[in-house]
């Protein structure tokens, strides 16, 4: 498994990963209508690509030529996306991506990270030291989804 920067040629494969993950992994915590709003079957890939490129740091995890994870962040401490392919869950992919993004923040002297974590992702982030600051009820395509504003303080490691 290796990490590399996101490239616009990855857009369709990354959206398929996003869609498949939302509709399988998150189905225990959200209704089908909410999942369809969050990850619609039909997506304007140009807009999706623009969303990914708006982030200052976007990486994909790849294994045997297949994209198995995506992570994005901005340059002021917001950890935006973290999704792992539905068939590669619980194999360390999310940890690898999150470690890399947190390293990016440290290298850029950002010591407070925020994220908006789904019900499904909340335990993962809590295990990494993120603390819930607020439960949110976010509108997405006329549906409301619960997620959590989370925060973590990080320091440079002494290496």
Order of alpha helices (4+ residues) and beta strands (2+ residues): beta-alpha-alpha-alpha-beta-beta-beta-alpha-beta-alpha-beta-beta
